[in-house]
Protein backbone atom coordinates (compact mmCIF):
# COMPACT_ATOMS: atom_id res chain seq x y z
CA UNK A 1 0.00 0.00 0.00
CA UNK A 2 1.33 3.42 -0.85
CA UNK A 3 0.38 6.95 0.09
CA UNK A 4 -2.35 8.72 -1.90
CA UNK A 5 -0.64 10.68 -4.69
CA UNK A 6 -2.13 14.10 -3.88
CA UNK A 7 -0.99 13.68 -0.26
CA UNK A 8 2.49 12.78 -1.44
CA UNK A 9 2.44 15.74 -3.87
CA UNK A 10 1.62 18.19 -1.06
CA UNK A 11 3.73 16.84 1.79
CA UNK A 12 6.26 14.33 0.44
CA UNK A 13 5.08 11.78 2.99
CA UNK A 14 5.53 8.16 1.97
CA UNK A 15 4.06 6.49 5.05
CA UNK A 16 0.47 5.33 4.61
CA UNK A 17 -2.51 6.06 6.82
CA UNK A 18 -1.56 9.67 7.49
CA UNK A 19 -3.66 12.80 7.65
CA UNK A 20 -2.58 16.41 7.54
CA UNK A 21 -3.85 19.86 8.42
CA UNK A 22 -2.64 23.21 7.17
CA UNK A 23 -3.22 26.34 9.21
CA UNK A 24 -3.50 28.82 6.35
CA UNK A 25 -3.09 31.86 8.64
CA UNK A 26 0.30 30.69 9.95
CA UNK A 27 1.28 28.42 7.02
CA UNK A 28 2.01 25.73 9.59
CA UNK A 29 1.56 22.09 8.58
CA UNK A 30 0.54 19.35 10.98
CA UNK A 31 1.11 15.71 10.02
CA UNK A 32 -0.83 12.99 11.81
CA UNK A 33 0.73 9.52 11.63
CA UNK A 34 -0.80 6.19 12.63
CA UNK A 35 0.18 5.12 16.13
CA UNK A 36 1.06 1.47 15.56
CA UNK A 37 1.21 -1.03 18.39
CA UNK A 38 4.55 -2.72 19.02
CA UNK A 39 3.22 -5.94 17.46
CA UNK A 40 3.57 -4.23 14.05
CA UNK A 41 7.36 -4.27 14.52
CA UNK A 42 7.22 -7.89 13.37
CA UNK A 43 6.19 -6.76 9.87
CA UNK A 44 7.39 -3.18 9.54
CA UNK A 45 9.51 -0.46 11.03
CA UNK A 46 7.46 1.46 13.58
CA UNK A 47 8.73 5.03 13.84
CA UNK A 48 8.60 7.10 17.01
CA UNK A 49 7.54 10.74 16.93
CA UNK A 50 11.20 11.73 17.36
CA UNK A 51 12.17 9.67 14.28
CA UNK A 52 9.27 11.14 12.31
CA UNK A 53 10.31 14.67 13.35
CA UNK A 54 13.81 13.95 12.01
CA UNK A 55 12.37 12.81 8.67
CA UNK A 56 9.87 15.70 8.46
CA UNK A 57 11.56 18.60 10.31
CA UNK A 58 9.42 21.31 8.68
CA UNK A 59 6.15 19.90 10.03
CA UNK A 60 4.51 19.41 13.39
CA UNK A 61 4.27 15.66 13.97
CA UNK A 62 1.37 14.11 15.88
CA UNK A 63 -0.55 10.85 15.85
CA UNK A 64 -3.86 10.25 14.06
CA UNK A 65 -5.29 9.43 17.50
CA UNK A 66 -4.75 13.14 18.36
CA UNK A 67 -6.49 14.51 15.26
CA UNK A 68 -10.05 14.74 16.60
CA UNK A 69 -8.95 16.69 19.69
CA UNK A 70 -6.64 18.86 17.58
CA UNK A 71 -9.52 19.82 15.28
CA UNK A 72 -11.78 20.47 18.26
CA UNK A 73 -9.17 22.76 19.83
CA UNK A 74 -8.43 24.50 16.53
CA UNK A 75 -12.17 25.02 15.89
CA UNK A 76 -12.05 25.67 12.14
CA UNK A 77 -14.94 27.42 10.42
CA UNK A 78 -14.57 25.02 7.50
CA UNK A 79 -12.56 21.87 6.84
CA UNK A 80 -11.45 21.27 3.27
CA UNK A 81 -10.83 17.66 2.33
CA UNK A 82 -9.48 16.23 -0.91
CA UNK A 83 -12.35 14.19 -2.31
CA UNK A 84 -12.80 13.75 -6.02
CA UNK A 85 -12.60 11.38 -8.94
CA UNK A 86 -9.33 10.68 -10.72
CA UNK A 87 -10.08 11.43 -14.37
CA UNK A 88 -7.60 8.78 -15.56
CA UNK A 89 -8.60 5.85 -13.36
CA UNK A 90 -12.16 6.81 -12.46
CA UNK A 91 -11.37 6.05 -8.80
CA UNK A 92 -12.34 8.32 -5.92
CA UNK A 93 -9.36 9.69 -4.01
CA UNK A 94 -8.63 8.38 -0.55
CA UNK A 95 -10.06 10.87 1.91
CA UNK A 96 -10.81 11.09 5.62
CA UNK A 97 -14.01 9.39 6.71
CA UNK A 98 -13.90 10.03 10.44
CA UNK A 99 -17.38 9.92 11.97
CA UNK A 100 -16.65 13.05 14.02
CA UNK A 101 -16.23 15.10 10.82
CA UNK A 102 -20.03 15.20 10.61
CA UNK A 103 -19.93 17.79 13.42
CA UNK A 104 -18.08 20.29 11.21
CA UNK A 105 -18.63 22.31 8.05
CA UNK A 106 -16.76 20.11 5.56
CA UNK A 107 -16.10 21.18 1.97
CA UNK A 108 -15.26 18.09 -0.08
CA UNK A 109 -14.59 19.05 -3.72
CA UNK A 110 -12.85 22.42 -4.07
CA UNK A 111 -9.51 21.14 -2.83
CA UNK A 112 -9.48 18.23 -5.28
CA UNK A 113 -10.31 20.49 -8.23
CA UNK A 114 -7.60 23.00 -7.27
CA UNK A 115 -4.98 20.29 -6.76
CA UNK A 116 -5.83 18.62 -10.07
CA UNK A 117 -5.42 21.96 -11.83
CA UNK A 118 -2.12 22.68 -10.07
CA UNK A 119 -0.70 19.29 -11.01
CA UNK A 120 -1.67 19.72 -14.66
CA UNK A 121 0.19 23.03 -15.08
CA UNK A 122 3.94 22.55 -15.54
CA UNK A 123 6.75 25.08 -15.22
CA UNK A 124 9.38 25.22 -17.98
CA UNK A 125 11.77 23.39 -15.61
CA UNK A 126 9.25 20.59 -15.07
CA UNK A 127 8.70 20.25 -18.82
CA UNK A 128 12.46 19.96 -19.41
CA UNK A 129 12.72 17.30 -16.72
CA UNK A 130 9.82 15.36 -18.20
CA UNK A 131 11.46 15.46 -21.61
CA UNK A 132 14.54 13.78 -20.12
CA UNK A 133 12.61 10.92 -18.60
C-alpha positions in Angstrom: 0.0 0.0 0.0 1.3 3.4 -0.9 0.4 7.0 0.1 -2.3 8.7 -1.9 -0.6 10.7 -4.7 -2.1 14.1 -3.9 -1.0 13.7 -0.3 2.5 12.8 -1.4 2.4 15.7 -3.9 1.6 18.2 -1.1 3.7 16.8 1.8 6.3 14.3 0.4 5.1 11.8 3.0 5.5 8.2 2.0 4.1 6.5 5.1 0.5 5.3 4.6 -2.5 6.1 6.8 -1.6 9.7 7.5 -3.7 12.8 7.6 -2.6 16.4 7.5 -3.9 19.9 8.4 -2.6 23.2 7.2 -3.2 26.3 9.2 -3.5 28.8 6.4 -3.1 31.9 8.6 0.3 30.7 9.9 1.3 28.4 7.0 2.0 25.7 9.6 1.6 22.1 8.6 0.5 19.3 11.0 1.1 15.7 10.0 -0.8 13.0 11.8 0.7 9.5 11.6 -0.8 6.2 12.6 0.2 5.1 16.1 1.1 1.5 15.6 1.2 -1.0 18.4 4.6 -2.7 19.0 3.2 -5.9 17.5 3.6 -4.2 14.0 7.4 -4.3 14.5 7.2 -7.9 13.4 6.2 -6.8 9.9 7.4 -3.2 9.5 9.5 -0.5 11.0 7.5 1.5 13.6 8.7 5.0 13.8 8.6 7.1 17.0 7.5 10.7 16.9 11.2 11.7 17.4 12.2 9.7 14.3 9.3 11.1 12.3 10.3 14.7 13.3 13.8 14.0 12.0 12.4 12.8 8.7 9.9 15.7 8.5 11.6 18.6 10.3 9.4 21.3 8.7 6.2 19.9 10.0 4.5 19.4 13.4 4.3 15.7 14.0 1.4 14.1 15.9 -0.6 10.9 15.9 -3.9 10.3 14.1 -5.3 9.4 17.5 -4.8 13.1 18.4 -6.5 14.5 15.3 -10.0 14.7 16.6 -9.0 16.7 19.7 -6.6 18.9 17.6 -9.5 19.8 15.3 -11.8 20.5 18.3 -9.2 22.8 19.8 -8.4 24.5 16.5 -12.2 25.0 15.9 -12.0 25.7 12.1 -14.9 27.4 10.4 -14.6 25.0 7.5 -12.6 21.9 6.8 -11.4 21.3 3.3 -10.8 17.7 2.3 -9.5 16.2 -0.9 -12.4 14.2 -2.3 -12.8 13.8 -6.0 -12.6 11.4 -8.9 -9.3 10.7 -10.7 -10.1 11.4 -14.4 -7.6 8.8 -15.6 -8.6 5.8 -13.4 -12.2 6.8 -12.5 -11.4 6.1 -8.8 -12.3 8.3 -5.9 -9.4 9.7 -4.0 -8.6 8.4 -0.6 -10.1 10.9 1.9 -10.8 11.1 5.6 -14.0 9.4 6.7 -13.9 10.0 10.4 -17.4 9.9 12.0 -16.6 13.0 14.0 -16.2 15.1 10.8 -20.0 15.2 10.6 -19.9 17.8 13.4 -18.1 20.3 11.2 -18.6 22.3 8.1 -16.8 20.1 5.6 -16.1 21.2 2.0 -15.3 18.1 -0.1 -14.6 19.1 -3.7 -12.9 22.4 -4.1 -9.5 21.1 -2.8 -9.5 18.2 -5.3 -10.3 20.5 -8.2 -7.6 23.0 -7.3 -5.0 20.3 -6.8 -5.8 18.6 -10.1 -5.4 22.0 -11.8 -2.1 22.7 -10.1 -0.7 19.3 -11.0 -1.7 19.7 -14.7 0.2 23.0 -15.1 3.9 22.6 -15.5 6.7 25.1 -15.2 9.4 25.2 -18.0 11.8 23.4 -15.6 9.3 20.6 -15.1 8.7 20.2 -18.8 12.5 20.0 -19.4 12.7 17.3 -16.7 9.8 15.4 -18.2 11.5 15.5 -21.6 14.5 13.8 -20.1 12.6 10.9 -18.6 
